[in-house]
Amino acid sequence: MQVKDIELLAPCGSKDAVYAACNAGANAIYLASNRFGARSFAANFSLEELVEVIKYAHQREVSIYVTMNTLIYEDEMEDAIAQVDFLYKHDVDAIIIQDLGLLEVVSKRYPDLELHASTQMHIHNVEGARFMMQRGIKRVVVARETPIDIIKEICNLGIDVEVFVYGALCVSYSGQCFISSILKQRSGNRGSCAQLCRLPYRLYNSTTKEETTDISYMLSLKDLNTIAYIHELIQAGVKSFKIEGRMKRFEYVYEVTKTFRDAIDTFFKHEIYELTKEKEESLKKLFHRGFTKGYVFNENNTNMINTKRPNHMGIELGYIEKVSKQSFFIRLKRPLHQQDGIRIINIKEDIGFICNYLYKDGLLVNQGAKGELIEIKMKHHLRKGDLVYLTSDYHQLLSISKEKEMYQRVLIDLRFTAKINQHIFIHAKDTKGNVVELESEYLVCKAMNQGMDAVLIQKSLDKIADTPYYFRYHMDIDDAIFIPVKVLNLLKREVIEKMMLLKEIVHRDRKGAYQYTFKKNDLQYTEDTYCEIETLNDITNIDYHYLSNNHSLVNDYVYYKGSSVNEKDQYYPTKCASQLGDLNHLVTNAISYTTFNVTNSYAIKFLHDCKINTVFLSLELNIKQIEVMLKAFKHRYGYAANVGIFKSGRRDLMIMKYCLINNTLKDGTKKACALCRKAEYQLLDYNQEAFPLYGDAHCNLRLLDSKDYHFDQRISGVNNYYIQKYSFL
């Protein structure tokens, strides 16, 4: 493997971030339009801006991946397809998708468009990756919870693997978090997450009726930082190293990208990369919640979580030494400058602001040095001893702003031929095979005095600092020739301009749109009720089809339900598929659970084609959306879909690899502690609403809704129902 085989993928939510990423050494950028991206609160890009950005990046040999990684409702599908049409036409390098319906139509309409399966598709095992590979997906973005040994196995399949290496972590498996949608009507699967995992909670033992902890941010994970483990990821076969942060400022994008660029390049020089204390502090000043190596490197529960603060921590600056009515005084442990941002950790509430005015010994100053006592005039309820953190460094931001304007150099081989009484001939070729050939109108003449040599000609041609390119020369010139500098400048500009135009288009061999085609499914139309149980004592109605993800309960009356998390690929013949890997292990007349997030008719068709007889629809749909979807299915395909809905029970709000019960009550470095089996626990929010915690048969922790859900209305075309029963509720 060579450095060119590794992709460094940077996040961009603005044009400034794009410029920063390109100039910091990114090989590719992921971003979104104003629709269908999983970060709807980022600035994002209009379609016109995307065209501009694609050209800009391609000129610098940087790929552009547009995220369309949200669930798409039926009435949005035409617009989504139109957006793909537009992006395909304007030479986007790949689309990152979550929705199975979008995969269904785009893979058939544009078979030569590279599609990447988003981490929102919940691909966390070999079978899930294999299934996507069989469906023509070029790359899978594996779940952040996936450990390095599983990642290596997925890489061995031959599919490109993309791994998050830095940035924010979600406590729930991506694509399996419904807490924001169900509680706040803001769907994380549609880019509008309310960040409820960053709020404070208490753990409550409902068996003993005791609150087991003080209130804390017990669901707020630290930020991922794997820079010390780059070599392991490369050796495992990972193709793309992904940085999180489309909502971060461009300075963050630049500094993190540049740091990882240095680390990757160092590995291929057969040297050891060292993250110095100074470099780590540079990263921390831009954003961090504390760092963890993550589940990818088998981090334990204790080192995954930051219970004290859910937001940017910065680095320690000093402490409050004295407080007066009008001012407070900070004893500095490091320098502080005007325009720096600070946060004071106070018992009532944190206080953050930009330092516009600093005073030393009563005089206005522009900075304070380590050890000095600096006064800030401001009224606040502060206490002596309160810690102070530096959350933004003005001079760091200013330096990065200047650095991001420096162009990353792209190589052009330039063959320059100049013979007396002949026209100058230039042959320029880039690393992608683009060729520009020019012949000057000017005839080379013999110099009257001192002639031009190769060094002088190259010095003139090298004045291209305002472009992303540099030349590697192959000179073939006569001795003692004369060429006016004006001629050289014209030739140089023409070479650059023509090369930039050529580089804008990368995918010249694309065939265009194909007609969307399909075959009719041979469905068994059913009117069934499925009931998920925890124990055999939950069997109460002989007319139900019973399901359990605990294989030990399976018998003549209980079918196996695949677990929505099956990291180790432990499969049995599956009646109810819960994640993509299950689709390779189905029994006759299988069903798919709500975790497939089906929100449009194309997604129903996709699963019917995968031998799913009954498709259970997303928890995020309302009655009208379901009716529109079923009507569209019948109109397009000429027959009815066979679908079901979740009818009653406690809906899953999250499914987590992180176990807050284990981390709070026991040694968080150990697994399979069985605490969740010895007592019943709930999570209490700030309103004292209680959310049950359930440890499933595979040692995943599921956060359940605080209330039983009941859906009693009839929907035309929906004849199958799902009930969830838990003995402890």
C-alpha positions in Angstrom: 0.0 0.0 0.0 1.2 3.5 -0.9 0.2 6.9 0.4 -1.8 7.5 -2.8 -4.0 4.5 -1.8 -5.1 6.3 1.5 -7.8 8.9 1.4 -7.9 11.7 4.0 -11.6 12.9 4.0 -12.4 16.3 5.5 -15.8 17.8 6.5 -16.9 21.1 5.1 -20.0 23.2 5.9 -18.8 26.4 4.1 -16.7 27.6 1.3 -14.0 28.7 3.7 -13.9 25.1 5.0 -13.5 23.8 1.5 -10.5 26.1 0.8 -9.0 25.1 4.2 -9.4 21.4 3.6 -7.9 21.5 0.1 -4.9 23.5 1.3 -4.4 21.4 4.4 -3.9 18.2 2.4 -7.3 16.6 2.1 -7.8 14.0 -0.7 -11.5 14.3 -0.5 -14.3 16.4 1.0 -17.8 15.5 2.1 -20.5 18.2 2.3 -24.2 18.7 1.7 -26.6 20.8 -0.3 -29.4 22.6 1.5 -31.5 19.5 1.4 -31.1 15.8 2.4 -27.9 16.2 4.5 -27.6 14.9 8.1 -26.4 18.3 9.4 -29.3 20.6 8.5 -28.0 23.3 10.9 -24.7 23.6 9.0 -24.4 26.4 6.5 -24.3 23.9 3.6 -24.3 24.8 -0.1 -26.8 25.8 -2.8 -26.7 23.7 -5.9 -24.9 26.5 -7.7 -22.3 26.7 -5.0 -21.8 22.9 -5.2 -21.0 23.2 -8.9 -18.4 25.9 -8.1 -16.9 23.7 -5.3 -16.7 20.6 -7.4 -14.7 22.5 -10.0 -12.5 24.1 -7.4 -11.7 20.7 -5.8 -11.2 18.8 -9.0 -8.7 21.4 -10.1 -6.7 20.5 -7.0 -7.2 16.7 -7.4 -9.6 16.6 -4.5 -12.8 14.5 -4.7 -16.2 15.8 -3.6 -18.8 13.5 -1.9 -22.2 15.0 -1.4 -24.1 13.6 1.6 -27.7 12.7 1.0 -27.6 10.6 4.2 -31.1 11.2 5.6 -34.4 9.4 5.5 -36.5 10.7 2.6 -40.3 10.9 2.7 -42.5 9.9 -0.3 -43.3 13.5 -1.3 -39.6 14.3 -1.3 -38.3 11.5 -3.5 -38.8 13.3 -6.8 -36.7 16.2 -5.5 -34.1 13.9 -4.2 -33.8 12.1 -7.5 -33.6 15.4 -9.3 -30.8 16.5 -7.0 -28.9 13.3 -7.9 -29.5 14.0 -11.6 -28.0 17.5 -11.1 -25.0 16.3 -9.2 -24.3 13.5 -11.7 -24.4 16.0 -14.5 -22.0 18.2 -12.7 -19.4 15.5 -12.1 -19.8 14.8 -8.4 -17.5 12.0 -7.4 -19.9 10.1 -5.1 -23.1 10.3 -3.1 -23.3 9.2 0.5 -26.7 7.8 1.2 -28.7 6.3 4.1 -32.2 5.8 2.6 -32.8 2.3 1.1 -35.3 3.8 -1.4 -32.7 6.2 -2.7 -30.3 3.3 -3.1 -33.0 1.4 -5.0 -33.6 4.0 -7.6 -30.2 5.7 -8.0 -28.3 2.4 -8.3 -30.5 1.5 -11.3 -30.7 4.9 -12.8 -27.0 5.6 -12.5 -25.1 2.3 -12.3 -21.8 4.2 -12.9 -22.3 6.7 -10.1 -20.2 5.8 -7.0 -22.5 5.3 -4.0 -21.2 5.2 -0.4 -23.3 3.6 2.4 -23.5 6.2 5.2 -22.8 5.3 8.8 -26.5 6.0 9.2 -27.1 2.6 7.4 -25.8 1.0 10.6 -23.2 -1.2 8.9 -21.3 -2.7 11.9 -20.4 -6.2 10.8 -19.1 -8.3 7.9 -22.5 -9.5 6.7 -23.9 -6.0 6.5 -20.9 -4.9 4.4 -21.1 -8.0 2.3 -24.8 -7.3 1.6 -24.1 -3.7 0.5 -21.2 -4.9 -1.7 -23.6 -7.3 -3.4 -25.9 -4.4 -4.1 -23.2 -2.4 -5.9 -22.1 -0.1 -3.1 -18.5 1.0 -3.6 -17.8 2.0 0.0 -19.2 1.5 3.5 -18.8 4.0 6.3 -18.7 1.6 9.2 -20.4 2.4 12.6 -18.2 4.2 15.0 -18.6 1.3 17.4 -17.0 -1.2 15.1 -13.7 -2.6 16.5 -10.5 -2.8 14.6 -10.7 -6.6 14.2 -14.1 -6.5 12.6 -13.0 -3.6 10.4 -10.1 -5.7 9.1 -12.5 -8.5 8.2 -14.7 -6.1 6.3 -11.6 -4.7 4.4 -10.8 -8.3 3.4 -14.1 -8.4 1.5 -12.6 -6.1 -1.1 -15.0 -3.2 -0.5 -13.6 0.2 0.3 -13.9 1.0 4.0 -14.3 4.4 5.5 -13.6 4.9 9.2 -14.2 7.9 11.5 -10.8 8.9 13.0 -11.6 12.2 14.8 -14.5 14.2 16.1 -17.8 14.0 17.9 -19.3 10.6 18.8 -23.0 9.7 19.2 -23.8 7.5 22.2 -26.4 5.6 20.1 -25.6 3.6 17.1 -26.1 5.9 14.1 -29.3 5.4 12.3 -30.8 3.7 15.4 -31.4 6.8 17.5 -35.1 7.9 17.7 -35.0 9.9 21.0 -35.0 13.3 19.3 -37.7 12.3 16.8 -40.1 10.7 19.4 -39.6 13.2 22.2 -39.0 16.5 20.3 -40.3 15.8 16.8 -36.8 16.6 15.5 -35.4 13.6 13.6 -31.8 12.8 13.9 -32.3 10.6 10.9 -33.3 13.7 9.0 -30.5 16.0 10.1 -32.3 17.8 12.9 -31.1 16.1 16.1 -32.0 18.0 19.3 -28.8 16.6 21.0 -30.7 15.2 24.0 -27.7 13.0 24.7 -25.8 16.1 25.8 -28.3 16.9 28.6 -27.9 15.9 32.3 -29.6 12.8 33.7 -29.7 10.7 36.8 -29.6 6.9 37.1 -32.5 5.4 39.1 -32.8 1.9 40.5 -36.5 1.1 40.2 -36.1 -2.1 42.1 -34.7 -0.5 45.3 -36.4 2.9 44.6 -33.1 4.7 44.9 -31.3 7.3 42.8 -27.9 5.9 42.4 -26.0 9.0 41.1 -26.1 12.8 41.2 -27.2 14.5 38.0 -24.5 14.4 35.3 -23.9 14.2 31.6 -23.9 10.5 31.6 -24.7 10.1 27.9 -22.3 12.7 26.6 -19.3 10.9 25.0 -15.9 12.4 24.6 -14.5 13.2 21.1 -12.7 10.6 19.1 -9.0 11.0 18.4 -7.2 8.1 16.8 -4.1 9.9 15.5 -1.8 7.7 17.6 -3.3 4.6 15.9 -3.1 5.6 12.3 -0.6 2.8 11.5 -3.1 0.2 12.7 -5.9 1.5 10.5 -3.6 1.6 7.5 -2.4 -2.0 8.2 -6.0 -3.2 8.6 -6.7 -2.0 5.0 -8.8 1.1 5.7 -9.2 3.2 2.6 -10.6 6.4 3.9 -9.8 8.3 7.1 -12.8 10.5 8.0 -12.8 13.6 10.1 -16.1 14.6 11.7 -17.1 18.2 11.8 -19.3 19.7 9.1 -20.7 22.2 11.6 -17.2 23.3 12.9 -15.4 26.4 11.8 -12.9 26.3 9.0 -9.9 26.7 11.4 -10.9 23.4 13.0 -11.1 21.8 9.5 -7.7 23.1 8.5 -5.8 22.2 11.7 -7.2 18.7 12.1 -6.8 17.9 8.4 -3.2 19.1 8.4 -2.4 17.1 11.5 -3.7 13.9 10.1 -2.0 14.7 6.7 1.3 14.9 8.6 0.6 11.6 10.5 -0.3 9.7 7.3 2.7 11.0 5.4 5.0 10.2 8.3 3.9 6.5 8.3 4.7 6.2 4.6 8.2 7.6 5.3 8.6 4.7 7.7 8.9 7.1 10.6 7.0 7.3 13.9 4.6 10.1 14.2 4.6 11.9 17.5 1.7 14.0 18.6 3.5 16.7 20.6 2.0 18.4 23.6 2.0 21.6 21.6 0.2 20.1 18.7 -2.4 18.4 21.0 -3.1 21.7 22.7 -3.6 23.3 19.2 -6.3 20.7 18.5 -7.9 21.1 22.0 -8.1 24.8 21.6 -10.2 24.5 18.5 -12.7 22.0 19.9 -12.8 18.9 22.2 -14.9 17.3 25.0 -11.9 15.3 26.1 -10.4 12.7 23.8 -10.9 8.9 23.6 -9.5 6.3 21.2 -13.0 5.0 20.8 -14.6 1.6 20.5 -12.6 1.2 17.3 -9.7 0.5 19.5 -11.7 -1.2 22.2 -11.9 1.6 24.7 -13.6 0.8 28.0 -16.7 2.5 29.2 -14.9 4.7 31.7 -12.7 6.4 29.1 -15.6 7.0 26.7 -17.6 9.4 28.7 -17.3 13.0 30.0 -19.9 13.4 32.7 -18.8 16.9 33.7 -19.3 19.0 30.5 -21.1 18.3 27.2 -19.4 21.1 25.2 -16.1 22.5 24.2 -13.5 22.1 27.0 -10.6 24.1 25.8 -7.4 24.0 27.8 -6.7 25.1 31.4 -5.7 28.8 31.5 -5.6 29.5 35.3 -7.9 30.2 38.2 -9.8 33.0 39.9 -7.5 34.4 42.7 -9.5 37.4 43.7 -13.1 38.7 43.2 -14.3 42.3 43.7 -17.7 44.0 43.1 -16.7 45.2 39.6 -13.9 42.8 38.6 -12.3 39.4 39.0 -8.6 38.5 38.8 -7.1 35.4 37.0 -3.8 33.9 37.9 -2.5 32.7 34.6 -0.9 29.3 33.9 -0.3 30.3 30.3 -0.5 33.5 28.2 -3.8 35.3 27.6 -4.4 37.8 24.8 -7.0 40.3 23.8 -9.7 38.6 21.7 -9.1 35.2 23.2 -12.1 33.2 24.4 -12.4 31.9 27.9 -14.8 29.9 30.0 -15.0 30.0 33.8 -16.3 26.9 35.6 -18.7 28.1 38.2 -20.9 26.2 40.6 -24.1 28.0 39.3 -23.3 28.1 35.6 -20.4 28.2 33.3 -19.5 31.7 32.0 -18.0 32.2 28.6 -16.9 35.3 26.7 -14.3 37.0 24.5 -11.7 39.0 26.4 -12.0 42.4 24.8 -10.2 44.3 27.6 -7.4 43.0 30.0 -5.9 44.9 32.9 -2.6 44.5 34.8 -1.9 46.6 37.8 -4.8 48.8 36.8 -3.5 49.5 33.3 -5.0 48.3 30.0 -2.8 45.7 28.4 -3.1 43.5 25.3 -1.8 40.4 26.9 -0.9 38.6 30.1 2.0 36.3 30.6 2.2 33.0 32.5 2.2 33.6 36.2 0.8 37.1 36.0 -2.4 38.3 37.7 -4.8 39.7 35.1 -8.0 41.7 35.9 -11.2 41.5 33.9 -13.9 44.1 34.7 -17.2 42.3 34.7 -19.9 41.6 37.3 -20.6 37.9 37.9 -21.2 35.5 40.7 -17.8 34.0 40.7 -15.8 32.4 43.5 -12.2 32.4 44.4 -10.7 29.2 43.0 -13.0 28.8 40.0 -11.1 27.3 37.2 -10.6 29.2 33.9 -10.2 27.6 30.5 -9.0 29.0 27.2 -11.6 28.1 24.6 -10.3 30.1 21.6 -6.9 31.5 20.8 -7.1 34.6 18.7 -3.5 34.4 17.4 -4.0 30.7 16.5 -7.1 31.5 14.5 -5.4 34.4 12.8 -2.4 32.2 11.8 -4.6 29.5 10.4 -6.6 32.1 8.4 -3.4 33.1 6.7 -2.1 29.5 6.3 -5.3 28.3 4.6 -4.6 30.7 1.7 -1.4 28.8 0.9 -2.1 26.5 -2.1 -1.4 22.8 -1.9 0.8 22.0 -4.8 -0.3 19.7 -7.6 2.3 18.3 -10.0 2.4 18.9 -13.7 5.1 17.4 -15.9 6.1 20.1 -18.4 8.2 19.3 -21.5 9.5 22.5 -22.9 11.1 22.5 -26.4 12.7 25.6 -27.8 14.8 25.4 -31.0 16.2 28.4 -33.0 14.0 29.4 -35.9 11.2 27.2 -34.6 8.0 27.7 -32.6 8.1 26.9 -28.9 6.4 23.6 -28.1 5.0 22.7 -24.7 3.6 19.3 -23.6 2.1 19.4 -20.1 0.7 16.3 -18.4 -0.8 16.0 -14.9 -0.9 12.9 -12.6 -4.5 12.1 -13.8 -3.5 11.8 -17.5 -4.8 15.2 -18.7 -2.6 16.6 -21.5 -2.2 20.2 -22.7 -0.1 20.9 -25.8 0.8 24.4 -27.0 2.8 25.9 -29.8 3.7 29.5 -29.7 3.4 32.0 -32.6 6.8 33.3 -31.6 9.8 31.9 -33.4 12.8 31.3 -31.2 15.8 33.4 -32.2 19.5 33.4 -31.4 20.4 35.8 -28.6 22.4 38.9 -29.6 24.2 39.0 -26.2 23.9 36.6 -23.3 21.4 33.9 -24.1 18.7 32.2 -21.9 19.4 28.9 -20.4 17.1 26.3 -18.8 17.5 27.9 -15.3 16.3 31.3 -16.4 13.4 29.9 -18.4 12.3 27.8 -15.4 12.6 30.8 -13.1 10.2 32.7 -15.2 7.7 29.8 -15.6 7.8 29.1 -11.9 6.1 32.3 -11.0 2.7 30.6 -10.5 2.3 31.0 -6.7 -1.3 32.0 -7.2 -2.2 28.6 -8.7 -2.5 25.2 -7.1 0.3 23.7 -9.4 4.0 23.3 -9.8 6.0 22.1 -12.7 8.5 19.3 -13.1 10.6 20.2 -16.1 12.0 18.3 -19.0 13.9 20.9 -21.0 15.0 20.5 -24.6 16.5 23.9 -25.8 19.3 25.1 -28.0 22.1 27.1 -26.5 22.2 30.9 -26.6 18.5 31.4 -27.4 16.3 34.5 -26.7 12.6 34.3 -25.6 10.8 37.5 -24.4 9.5 37.1 -20.8 6.1 38.3 -22.1 5.9 35.2 -24.4 6.8 32.9 -21.5 4.2 34.5 -19.3 1.5 34.1 -22.0 2.4 30.4 -22.5 2.4 29.7 -18.8 -1.0 31.3 -18.3 -2.5 29.4 -21.2 -1.1 26.0 -20.0 -2.5 26.6 -16.5 -5.9 27.8 -17.8 -6.4 24.9 -20.1 -5.2 22.4 -17.6 -7.6 23.7 -15.0 -10.5 23.4 -17.5 -9.5 19.8 -18.2 -9.2 18.9 -14.6 -12.7 20.2 -13.7 -14.2 17.1 -15.4 -13.0 13.8 -13.9 -15.7 11.3 -15.0 -15.8 11.7 -18.8 -16.9 8.1 -19.4 -20.2 8.3 -17.6 -23.1 6.9 -19.7 -26.0 9.0 -18.5 -29.3 8.1 -16.9 -30.9 4.7 -17.4 -34.6 3.9 -17.2 -35.7 2.8 -13.7 -36.9 -0.9 -14.1 -38.3 -3.4 -11.7 -39.9 -6.9 -11.5 -43.1 -7.8 -9.7 -42.7 -9.5 -6.3 -44.5 -12.7 -5.5 -45.8 -11.6 -2.1 -47.8 -13.6 0.5 -50.3 -11.0 1.7 -50.7 -11.4 5.4 -52.8 -10.1 8.3 -50.5 -11.0 11.2 -49.6 -9.7 14.6 -46.0 -10.2 15.8 -45.1 -10.0 19.4 -41.6 -9.6 20.7 -41.1 -11.2 24.1 -38.4 -11.3 26.8 -39.4 -14.6 28.5 -41.7 -17.5 27.6 -44.1 -16.3 30.3 -45.0 -13.4 27.9 -46.8 -15.8 25.6 -50.5 -15.0 26.1 -52.3 -15.1 22.7 -52.2 -18.2 20.5 -52.9 -16.1 17.4 -49.7 -14.1 17.7 -46.4 -14.8 16.0 -43.9 -14.6 18.8 -40.3 -13.3 18.3 -37.2 -13.1 20.5 -33.6 -12.0 19.8 -32.6 -14.5 22.5 -32.0 -17.7 20.5 -32.4 -19.9 23.6 -36.1 -19.0 23.6 -36.7 -20.2 20.1 -39.0 -23.2 19.8 -42.1 -24.3 17.7 -43.9 -21.1 18.8 -41.2 -18.5 19.0 -39.3 -17.3 16.0 -35.8 -15.8 16.0 -35.6 -12.1 15.6 -32.2 -10.8 14.5 -30.6 -8.4 16.9 -30.3 -4.8 15.6 -26.6 -5.1 16.7 -24.8 -8.2 15.7 -21.2 -7.3 15.8 -19.8 -10.8 15.7 -22.0 -12.1 12.9 -23.8 -14.7 15.1 -26.6 -15.7 12.7 -29.5 -18.1 12.9 -32.4 -18.6 10.4 -34.2 -15.3 10.9 -37.9 -14.6 10.8 -37.5 -10.9 11.6 -34.6 -9.0 10.1 -33.4 -6.0 12.2 -30.2 -5.0 10.3 -28.7 -5.4 6.9 -26.7 -8.5 7.7 -29.9 -10.4 8.6 -31.0 -10.2 5.0 -28.5 -12.9 4.1 -30.1 -15.3 6.6 -33.9 -15.2 6.1 -36.5 -17.9 6.5 -39.7 -18.1 4.3 -42.1 -15.1 4.6 -39.7 -13.1 6.7 -40.4 -9.6 8.0 -38.2 -6.6 8.4 -38.4 -4.6 11.6 -38.8 -0.8 12.0 -35.0 -0.4 12.4 -34.7 -0.4 8.6 -36.2 3.1 8.7 -38.5 2.6 5.7 -40.1 6.0 4.8 -40.9 5.7 1.1 -42.3 3.3 -1.5 -38.9 2.7 -3.2 -37.5 1.4 0.1 -40.5 -1.0 0.4 -39.7 -2.3 -3.0 -36.0 -2.7 -2.2 -36.8 -4.9 0.8 -39.5 -6.9 -1.1 -36.7 -7.6 -3.7 -34.5 -8.8 -0.8 -37.1 -11.6 0.0 -38.8 -9.6 2.8 -42.5 -10.5 2.6 -43.7 -8.0 5.2 -42.0 -4.6 5.6 -42.6 -2.8 9.0 -42.5 0.9 8.5 -40.4 3.6 10.3 -41.4 4.8 13.7 -41.1 8.3 12.3 -44.1 8.2 9.9 -47.6 9.6 10.5 -50.8 8.2 9.0 -50.9 10.6 6.1 -47.3 9.8 5.1 -48.1 6.1 5.2 -51.2 6.5 3.0 -49.3 8.6 0.5 -46.5 6.0 0.4 -48.7 3.0 -0.1 -50.7 4.8 -2.8 -47.4 5.6 -4.7 -46.2 2.0 -4.4 -49.4 0.7 -6.0 -49.4 3.3 -8.7 -45.8 2.8 -9.7 -45.5 -1.0 -9.4 -49.1 -2.1 -10.2 -49.7 -4.1 -7.1 -50.0 -3.5 -3.4 -47.2 -3.6 -0.9 -47.3 -5.9 2.2 -46.5 -3.7 5.2 -46.9 -3.4 8.9 -46.6 -0.9 11.7 -45.5 -0.8 15.3 -48.8 -1.1 17.3 -48.0 -1.0 21.0 -45.3 -1.3 23.5 -42.2 0.7 24.5 -40.4 2.1 21.5 -36.6 2.0 21.4 -35.2 5.5 21.7 -31.5 4.4 21.5 -29.4 1.3 21.3 -25.9 1.7 22.8 -22.7 -0.1 23.0 -21.9 2.2 25.9 -23.3 0.9 29.2 -24.0 3.7 31.6 -25.2 1.2 34.3 -21.8 -0.6 34.1 -19.9 2.6 34.1 -21.8 4.2 36.9 -22.1 1.3 39.3 -19.2 -0.9 38.6 -15.7 -1.0 37.1 -16.3 0.4 33.7 -13.4 -1.5 32.2 -15.3 -4.8 32.5 -18.0 -6.2 30.3 -21.0 -8.6 30.7 -21.4 -7.5 34.3 -25.2 -8.6 34.3 -26.1 -5.6 36.5 -29.1 -4.9 34.2 -30.4 -8.4 35.1 -30.0 -8.1 38.8 -32.1 -4.9 39.1 -34.2 -2.6 37.0 -32.9 0.8 36.1 -34.3 3.9 34.6 -32.8 7.2 33.3 -34.3 10.3 34.8 -34.3 13.5 32.9 -34.6 17.1 34.2 -38.4 16.7 34.4 -38.0 13.5 36.4 -39.4 11.5 33.5 -38.3 7.9 33.7 -36.9 6.0 30.7 -36.3 2.3 31.3 -32.9 0.8 30.5 -32.9 -2.7 29.1 -29.8 -4.9 28.5 -30.5 -7.2 25.7 -29.2 -10.8 25.1 -26.2 -9.4 23.2 -25.1 -7.0 26.0 -26.3 -3.9 24.2 -28.1 -1.3 26.3 -31.5 -0.1 25.0 -33.1 3.1 26.2 -36.9 2.8 26.0 -39.6 5.4 25.8 -41.0 6.5 29.2 -44.6 5.7 28.1 -46.3 2.8 26.5 -47.2 3.6 22.9 -50.6 2.5 21.5 -51.8 2.9 17.9 -55.4 2.0 17.5 -56.4 3.5 14.2 -56.8 1.6 11.0 -54.8 2.5 7.9 -56.0 1.3 4.5 -53.4 -1.2 3.2 -51.8 -1.9 6.6 -52.7 -5.3 7.9 -49.7 -6.4 10.0 -48.9 -5.2 13.5 -46.0 -5.4 15.9 -46.3 -5.5 19.7 -43.4 -5.3 22.1 -43.6 -6.9 25.6 -41.2 -6.6 28.5 -41.8 -8.6 31.7 -40.3 -5.9 33.9 -42.7 -3.1 32.7 
